[in-house]
């Protein structure tokens, strides 16, 4: 947990405006929420997002992090204003479970030794099947390990935690090149994306059933499937802003030092940080202008420029009386 720096007087937090993100009603969650769908093999990520758009009756719904049609696992659906977080979702680390088919002449010890050497920065060229332009680039493998093997059939289950944009199909090809044998990726499952893991998955059937129940007046099931946008941002560095500054931020104005009452220590100019309300609402994602450690010594001046506004402009009043 990051050490926080307090700035100025204790904040005045109004009971009239805003709310705890986890107390939002269904309509509010649909305006800015996240659903983690367990993608089945077959449809593309775009097809799945289109189906979800129709199921929920939303015009604005996107996905973060494309999965190949044959792949399964966590596909992040972004509802309403949450689509503004697409670039941040795309850039988060991912974890995959891959099943590789390798010539049975290679034993588990040989496979394990090879995988140990693949941790760290590696070259990872997009495969020909990808729509991405093929060019040389590097990606970081945070952890890669063998989970289980069926040597007789040449099948090996591997867990890969990696930087966003890592192509597991390319990784499988490279394993084959190192071994001197063909290595085929026969199954791929996304196990984790950012802070979201298997425990948060729902199937498309569950989403469909929950939406039908909501249409009939029972919203509990659908509310349970939609996480507030804040749940994705919890591990990002942040600054906590006074209620009186929120409306200005929502209109795109830079945040001045007096509008901040707390900020994570050790942040540098250019860092992207979440601007939080006193109730734990994500107001915006901003870019820090000066070092966070310098702020307690300042009384004026711009500190953070909002880049992605997440809160509705009308959530907090434009003029502030300071009353609770």
PECORZI-V694071 format. One record per pair of residues at least 12 apart in sequence whose ideal C-beta (glycine too) atoms are under 7 Angstrom apart, sorted by the first residue. I is the first residue (numbers start at 1). J is the second residue. D is the distance in whole Angstrom. If there is no record, write none. Layout:
I:J:D
I:J:D
//
This chain:
2:237:6
2:264:4
2:265:6
3:265:4
4:262:5
4:263:7
4:264:6
4:265:7
5:262:7
5:263:5
5:265:5
5:292:6
5:293:7
5:295:7
5:296:6
6:261:7
6:262:6
7:260:5
7:261:6
7:262:7
7:263:7
7:295:5
7:296:5
8:258:7
8:261:6
11:242:5
11:261:5
11:278:5
12:243:7
12:322:5
12:324:7
13:243:6
13:278:4
13:279:7
14:243:5
14:324:6
15:324:6
17:243:7
17:315:7
17:316:5
17:317:7
18:277:6
18:279:5
18:281:6
18:315:6
18:316:6
19:279:6
20:279:6
20:280:6
21:228:4
21:230:4
21:280:6
21:281:6
22:228:6
24:228:6
26:214:7
26:219:5
26:222:6
26:223:5
29:223:6
29:226:4
29:228:6
30:56:7
30:58:7
30:79:6
30:80:6
31:80:4
31:81:6
32:79:7
32:80:5
32:81:4
32:82:5
32:229:5
32:310:6
33:79:5
33:80:7
33:82:6
33:226:4
33:227:6
33:228:6
33:229:6
34:76:6
34:77:7
34:78:6
34:79:7
34:82:6
34:227:5
34:229:6
34:231:7
34:232:6
35:77:4
35:79:7
35:202:7
35:207:7
35:225:6
35:226:6
36:74:5
36:76:6
36:196:5
36:200:5
36:201:5
36:202:7
37:52:7
37:75:5
37:77:6
37:202:6
37:204:6
37:207:7
38:73:7
38:74:7
38:201:4
38:202:7
38:203:5
39:67:6
39:72:6
39:73:6
39:75:4
40:72:6
41:70:5
41:72:6
42:69:6
43:69:6
44:69:5
45:63:5
45:66:5
45:67:5
45:75:6
48:75:6
49:61:6
49:62:6
49:63:4
49:77:6
51:204:7
52:77:5
52:207:7
55:207:6
55:208:6
55:211:5
56:211:6
58:79:6
60:80:5
60:83:6
61:77:6
61:78:7
61:79:5
62:78:5
62:83:5
62:86:6
63:75:6
63:76:6
63:77:6
63:78:7
64:76:4
64:78:6
64:86:5
64:89:3
64:90:6
65:89:6
65:90:6
65:94:7
65:193:6
67:190:6
68:188:7
71:188:4
71:189:7
71:190:7
72:189:5
73:189:4
73:190:3
73:191:6
74:190:5
74:192:7
74:193:5
74:196:6
74:201:6
76:89:5
76:193:6
76:196:7
79:226:7
81:310:6
82:229:5
84:308:5
84:310:7
85:229:7
85:232:7
89:194:7
89:232:7
90:164:6
91:164:5
92:164:6
92:193:6
92:194:3
93:142:7
93:161:7
93:162:7
93:163:6
93:164:6
93:194:7
94:162:6
94:164:6
94:190:6
94:192:7
94:193:5
95:159:7
95:160:7
95:161:5
95:191:5
95:192:4
96:160:5
96:168:5
96:188:6
96:189:7
96:190:6
96:191:6
97:157:7
97:159:6
97:189:4
97:191:5
98:158:5
98:160:6
98:168:5
98:172:7
98:185:6
98:187:7
98:188:5
99:155:6
99:157:5
99:186:5
99:187:4
100:156:5
100:158:6
100:172:6
100:175:7
100:183:6
100:184:7
100:185:6
101:154:5
101:155:6
101:184:4
101:186:5
102:154:5
102:156:6
102:179:7
102:181:6
102:183:5
103:154:6
103:181:4
104:151:6
104:152:6
104:154:4
106:179:6
106:181:6
107:151:6
108:146:7
108:149:5
108:151:6
111:146:6
111:149:7
111:156:6
112:146:5
114:175:6
114:178:6
114:179:7
115:144:5
115:145:6
115:146:6
115:158:7
118:141:6
118:144:5
119:141:5
119:143:7
119:144:6
120:140:7
120:141:6
121:138:5
121:140:5
122:138:6
122:139:6
122:141:6
123:136:6
123:138:6
124:137:6
124:138:7
124:139:4
124:166:6
124:167:6
124:170:5
124:171:7
125:137:7
125:170:6
126:167:6
126:170:7
127:167:6
127:169:5
127:170:5
129:169:7
130:167:7
139:162:6
139:163:5
139:165:6
139:166:4
140:162:7
140:163:4
141:160:7
141:162:5
142:161:4
142:162:6
143:161:4
144:158:7
144:160:5
145:159:6
146:158:6
147:159:5
168:185:6
168:188:6
169:185:5
172:184:7
172:185:4
194:232:6
195:231:7
195:232:6
195:234:6
195:235:6
200:227:7
202:225:5
206:225:7
207:225:6
210:222:4
210:225:6
229:282:6
229:310:6
230:280:6
230:281:7
230:282:5
233:274:5
233:282:5
236:273:7
236:274:5
237:264:4
237:267:6
237:271:6
237:273:5
238:264:6
238:273:5
238:274:4
238:276:5
239:260:5
239:263:4
239:273:6
239:275:6
239:304:6
240:261:6
240:262:4
240:276:5
240:278:7
241:255:6
241:259:5
241:260:6
241:275:5
241:276:7
241:277:7
241:283:6
242:259:5
242:261:6
243:277:7
243:278:6
243:316:6
243:320:7
244:320:4
245:259:3
246:277:6
246:283:6
246:311:7
246:316:4
247:316:5
247:317:6
247:318:5
249:275:6
249:283:5
249:284:5
249:306:5
250:283:7
250:309:6
250:311:5
250:313:5
250:315:7
251:313:6
252:306:6
252:309:7
254:302:4
254:304:7
254:305:5
255:275:7
255:286:7
255:303:6
255:304:4
255:306:7
256:300:7
256:301:6
256:302:6
256:303:6
257:295:6
257:298:5
257:299:6
257:300:6
257:301:6
257:303:5
260:295:7
260:303:6
263:292:5
263:295:6
264:292:6
265:292:6
265:293:6
266:292:7
266:293:7
267:288:5
267:291:7
267:292:4
268:288:7
268:291:6
269:288:6
269:289:6
269:290:6
269:291:7
270:287:6
270:288:7
271:288:5
272:285:6
272:287:6
273:286:6
273:288:6
273:304:7
275:304:7
275:306:7
281:311:6
282:310:5
283:310:7
283:311:5
284:306:4
284:308:6
284:309:5
284:310:6
284:311:7
285:307:6
285:308:4
286:304:4
286:305:6
286:306:5
286:307:6
287:304:7
287:305:5
287:307:5
288:304:6
289:302:6
289:303:6
289:304:6
289:305:6
290:303:6
//
